[in-house]
């Protein structure tokens, strides 16, 4: 039962990051402009999107979940600012 609850929690956490990546893809021009407004090259958006898609799947399957959560939480923290 605890494993099932862990899996459900990992799916919900991963959904947040997958939705963030989806929103970045949908409004890519606006996101690049927003990033460049803070002095960050817009070219870095593409690796950010890739990480926000790949790492949540690692979180779901439990592969290096703590490490993946560390990287995605840092990316999410940046996208909320």
N, C-alpha and C positions, 0 to 999 in steps of 0.2 A: 504494500500500500504506500509506503514511504517513497519507493522508487517511482511510482505513478505520480505522486504529488510533485516530486522533483522534476519529472519530465514535463508536467503541465506548467510548472513555474518557469522552466527553461524555454518552453515554447512561447509563453507570454512575454518574457524578457526579450527574446529574439525577435518577436513581432514588432516591438518598438523600433529596433534598429533597421529591420527590413522596411518598415513604413518610412523611416527617415531616408533611407537610400532611394526608395521609390519617389518620394517628394523631390529629392535632389535631381533625379533623372527627368522627372516631368517638367520642372522649372530650372533647367540647367543654366540658361542664360542669366536668370535672376540670381541664382546661387553663385555663379562666377562673378557677377558684378558685386554681390554682397561681400564675397571673399576679398576681392581686389580693393574694396573700400577700406578694409582693415590692413591692407598692405601684403596680403597673402597671394601668391601667384595663382591665378585661376586654373592653371594646369594641374595643381595638386588636388583638384576636385575629383579627377578620375581615379587615382589610387584610393581616395577616401570612399568613393562609392563602392569600389571593388571590396575593400575591407569591410564595409558595412553590409555587404551581401554574403561574403564568404564566412566571416567570423561567427555570425549568428547560427549558421548551420553547424559549425563546430560546437557551439554552445548546446544546441539541441541534442546532438549525439553524445555530448559529454566528453569530447576529445579536447584536452587541455582547456577545460571550461573556465577555470580561474584566470588563466592567461588571456584568453579571448575576451572575457568580461572586463579585464583591465584595459585592453586596447579599445574595446567598443565604448566603455563608459567614458573614456577620455575623449573619444570622437563625439559622443553625444553631448558631453559637457561643452565642447567647443561649438556645437551646432545650436545650443540653446542660448548662447550669448548674442 
